[in-house]
Amino acid sequence: MFTGQQLALAEAVLDACREAGLRIAVAESCTGGLIAGCLTAVSGSSDVVERGFVTYTNEAKQEVLGVPKTLLARHGAVSEPVARAMAEGALGNSPADLGVAVTGVAGPTGGTAEKPVGLVHFACARKGVEILSEHHQFDGGRDDVRAQSVTAALKLLRCIVG
């Protein structure tokens, strides 16, 4: 299900969080729970992984994470501002210390000239620290985009933990 590299990265994130006394909340759209799934594939992850939110629709992003409707209308779900709002929403709707978010176009449909298939935005929020965000244009089919998104999200988490 997950590659050895992904599981090793998840274990490194979990170990770093344990050492720093941090808990994680995950807010996922295009990955549909795969990031939380990868983290929880590691035995003992329950002391770090606090909760996960799968917010696939705009309505779910608004209702569950508090992403403003105006932000979604102005920028679209696949955007840096929405990824940042999702990460902040994960923190604001949980007792976690870290919130990681992902939103993108996994394909094969749904892409546009401005937001092609494979475009994925990420954000990671930590209490008291500036939000990290990035985006990637991944190649491959739907499964490839989602798998690459899991790895990128774990790397971003690893960066914010320090």
C-alpha positions in Angstrom: 0.0 0.0 0.0 2.7 2.5 1.0 6.3 2.4 -0.2 9.2 1.7 2.2 10.4 5.3 1.6 7.0 6.7 2.7 6.8 4.5 5.8 10.4 5.4 6.8 9.5 9.1 6.3 6.3 8.7 8.3 8.3 7.0 11.1 10.8 9.8 11.1 8.0 12.4 11.3 6.4 10.5 14.2 9.8 10.1 16.0 10.5 13.9 15.6 7.0 14.7 16.9 7.4 12.4 19.9 10.7 14.0 20.8 9.2 17.5 20.5 6.0 16.6 22.2 3.8 17.5 19.2 0.6 16.0 17.9 -0.6 16.1 14.3 -4.0 16.8 12.6 -4.3 16.1 8.9 -6.7 17.9 6.5 -6.9 16.1 3.2 -8.8 16.6 0.0 -7.3 14.9 -3.1 -5.5 12.3 -1.0 -8.7 11.2 0.7 -7.1 10.1 3.9 -3.9 8.6 2.6 -1.6 10.8 4.6 -3.3 9.8 7.8 -3.3 6.3 6.6 0.5 6.3 6.0 1.2 7.9 9.4 -1.1 5.4 11.2 0.5 2.4 9.3 3.4 2.9 11.7 2.8 1.0 14.9 2.5 3.3 18.0 1.4 6.3 15.9 -1.6 7.0 18.2 0.6 9.0 20.6 1.2 11.5 17.7 -1.6 11.4 15.2 -4.5 13.3 16.9 -7.1 13.2 14.1 -7.7 13.5 10.4 -10.2 15.4 8.3 -11.2 14.3 4.8 -12.8 17.3 3.3 -13.3 16.5 -0.3 -16.0 19.0 -1.2 -15.9 22.8 -0.8 -18.9 22.4 1.6 -16.9 20.1 3.8 -13.9 22.4 3.8 -16.2 25.2 5.0 -18.2 23.2 7.6 -15.5 21.1 9.1 -12.4 23.3 8.8 -13.9 26.7 8.6 -12.5 27.6 5.2 -14.2 30.8 4.3 -16.7 30.6 1.4 -15.3 33.8 -0.1 -11.8 32.3 -0.1 -13.0 29.3 -2.1 -14.9 31.5 -4.5 -12.0 33.8 -5.0 -9.2 31.3 -5.4 -10.8 27.9 -5.9 -10.3 24.8 -3.8 -6.9 24.1 -5.4 -4.9 27.0 -4.2 -2.3 28.1 -1.7 -4.8 30.3 0.3 -7.2 27.4 0.7 -4.4 24.9 1.6 -3.3 27.4 4.3 -6.8 27.9 5.6 -7.3 24.1 5.7 -4.1 23.7 7.8 -5.2 26.4 10.1 -8.6 24.8 10.3 -7.1 21.5 11.3 -5.3 23.3 14.2 -8.4 25.3 15.2 -10.7 22.3 15.2 -8.4 20.0 17.2 -6.0 20.0 20.2 -3.1 19.2 17.8 0.1 21.2 17.6 0.6 20.7 13.8 -1.8 20.8 11.0 -0.9 19.6 7.5 -3.2 20.1 4.5 -3.4 19.0 0.9 -5.7 20.0 -1.9 -5.2 19.3 -5.6 -6.3 17.9 -8.9 -5.5 14.2 -8.9 -7.1 13.5 -12.3 -7.6 12.1 -14.8 -10.4 14.7 -15.1 -11.0 18.1 -13.4 -7.9 19.9 -14.7 -7.9 23.2 -16.4 -5.3 25.4 -18.2 -4.8 27.3 -14.9 -5.0 24.3 -12.7 -3.9 21.2 -14.6 -4.1 17.6 -13.5 -1.2 16.9 -11.1 -1.3 20.4 -9.4 -1.3 20.0 -5.7 -1.0 22.6 -2.9 0.3 21.8 0.6 0.4 23.8 3.8 1.6 23.0 7.3 0.7 25.0 10.3 2.4 24.9 13.7 1.3 26.9 16.7 3.6 29.9 17.1 5.4 29.3 13.8 4.9 30.8 10.3 2.8 28.5 8.0 4.9 26.6 5.4 3.3 26.1 2.0 4.3 24.8 -1.3 2.9 23.4 -4.5 4.0 20.7 -6.9 3.1 19.8 -10.5 3.2 16.0 -10.4 3.3 13.7 -13.4 1.5 10.4 -13.9 -2.0 9.1 -13.3 -4.3 9.6 -10.4 -2.6 7.0 -8.1 0.8 8.5 -8.9 -0.3 12.0 -8.1 -1.9 10.9 -4.8 1.2 8.8 -3.8 3.6 11.7 -4.6 1.3 14.0 -2.5 1.6 11.7 0.5 5.4 11.9 0.3 5.5 15.7 -0.2 3.1 16.2 2.8 5.3 14.0 5.0 8.4 15.9 3.9 6.7 19.2 4.7 5.7 17.9 8.1 9.3 16.9 8.7 10.5 20.4 7.9 8.1 22.1 10.3 8.9 19.8 13.2 12.6 20.7 12.8 
